[in-house]
Amino acid sequence: MEARVNATAISLVRGDITLEETDAIVNAANTTLSGGSGVDGAIHSSGGPLISAECRKIGSCPTGHAVITSGGSLKARHVIHTVGPVYKDGEHGEPSMLRSAYLSSLTLALEKNLRSVAFPSISTGAYGYPVEEASKIAVSTVIGFIKQNNGLDLVRFVLFSDRDLEVYSRALKGAL
C-alpha cells in the first residue's frame, strides 16, 4: 500500500528491513546499542562489524531518542538506531515514548539530509507493544511530521508479517 502526504510517499511493505535500499533504515535498538534479537540482531548481523564498532563509540541511547551510524555492509547508507519503550500496560508513558522514537528518527534523517527512511514496527517484538496500538502511533506520528516538515521523499514501513502489514494498512487508511 502507498499513500502521499504533501510531496512524501508513505509506503507499507512486507519484507526484510536489512535489504532496503533507502538512505537509512531504522533499527529498533536497545539502550546499550549492543545488538540483540529481532530487528536489532538482524541489522547488526547483516551490517557487519562496522555498525557495532560505531555503536560502541556512541555508547548508549535513551528511550525515545535516536542516533545514527553508517550502514556498514547494508544497502542502506545509514542506520538510525532508536529505542522504543518496553510495553507495560500503556499507562506508563509508553505512547509518548514511542511517538518520540519515531519523531527523533525522522528529525535526525532530515538533519542529515536523508531523503528516504525505512522503519520497522518499533517496540512490537520483544518489547511487547501491541501492534494495533503501535501502528496508529507510528502512522499518525509520521503523517504529522511530514505535514510540518519538507525534505523526505519516502517513508516506508517494512513489516515482518502479513498480519502486521494488514494492521498497518488499516492504521494508514484510518489516518488519511
N, C-alpha and C positions, 0 to 999 in steps of 0.2 A: 504494500500500500504506500502511496505517496501523496503528500499534500503540499501546498505552497502557502507560506505566510510571508507577506511582503516579497522580497526577492530570494528568500531562502526555501529550499526544498527540505521537507521533513519526510524521511523515508523509514519504513519498517521492513526488515527482512529477517528471515530465519537463517542462522549461519554461525560461523566461527569467527569471532572478532579478530583473532590473530591473523586472518587472511585479508583483512580490509586494507584498501589502498588509499584511504583518506589521509589527510595531512597528519591527523592524530587519532589514536584510539584512546579510549578512557579505560583505565584499569580500576576495578573495584578493589582497592588496596586495603591493607591493614595499617594501623597507626605506625608500625615499625618499618613499613615499606620492605619487608623481608621476603615477600613472596609467600604464598600459602596454597590453599586449594582453589578449586573452581577457576574462574576467570583469571584471578591473580596468578595462580600457579601456571596456567597455560601461557599467559603473556610472558612471565619470567622465563619459562622453559623455551618457548618459541623465539623469544627475542635475544636469547643468548646472554653471556656473562656481562656485557657492557651495561645493560639495564640494571642488573643487580649492583654492579660497581657504582653506578651513578646514584642509585637509591641509598647505598651505604654512605656515600658522601653527603647526601641531603640529610640523612639520619632518621627523620620522622615526619609525620603529617597528622595534625589533629583531625578529629571527626568533623566533617563538613567543609574541610579545606582541600586544596589541590596543589600539587607540584608537578613539574614537567621534567622528563628525561628524553634522551634520544630514543629512537625506535629500535636501536640495536640492529638485529638482522631481520626485523619485521618489514613488511611492505610499507607500513605507515612510517613517516619520518620521525614522529614523536609519540610518546606515551604520556598522557596526563593521568597521574595517579591521584585518585580521590578516595576519601574514606567516608563511607556511608555509616549510618547508625546501626547498632545491633538492636533488633526489634524486641521490645519487652511486651508492651500492651498498647502502644500508640499514645500513651498518656505521659511519657517522659521526654517530650521534646523531639521524638523521632521524626515527625513530619517536617519540622523546621530544619533539622539537621540534614535530612535527605534533600530537601529543597536547596540548602546551602551547598551540598556536594555538587549538584548539577550547576548551580549558578557560579560557583568557584571555578569549575571546569570550563564553562563557556567563557567566562571573563578572561581566564588565562589563555584560552585559544585566541581570543581577539587581541590580547596584549602581545602575543607572539606572531600576529598577522597570519594566523592559520585560516584557511577558507573552508575546510571540511573536517568534521569530527564524527566519530562513531562511538556510541555509548552501549554498554551492556545494561542489563536491568540491575542497577546498583542496589545492594543490600538484600536482594530477594533469594539468594542462595543460602550460604552458611549463616548469614546474619538474620535470616528468618522473617524478613519483611514480607507481608502478604502481597502477592503480585498485583492483585486488583487495586489495592490502595497505592502501592508504589508507582504503578503505571500512570495513575491520574496525576500524582505529584510530578512525576518526570515529564509527562507530556505538557501539562499546564505551565510548568516552570520554563521549559524550552520555548513554548509559544510566547509566553510573556516576555522572555528575554529577547527573542527575535523581533517582537513588535517594538521594543525600545532601543535596539542596537542593530546597526548595519555592519556588514562585513563577512557574514558567513553565507556561503553558497549552499552548503549541505549539512544537515544534522541527521545522522542515521542512527536508529536503534537496531542493534544486531542482537536478536533474541535466540536463545538456545533451544527452545522447544516450540512445537506448533501451538501448544496451549498458551505460552507466553505471547507469541505473535498475535493470537486471537484476542487476548486480553488487552494488549497494547493497541490493537486496531480499534477495539471498542472505545478505549480511552481517547484516541486521537479523533475518531468520529464525534464523540461527545464533546470534545473541547473546541471543535471548529465552529 
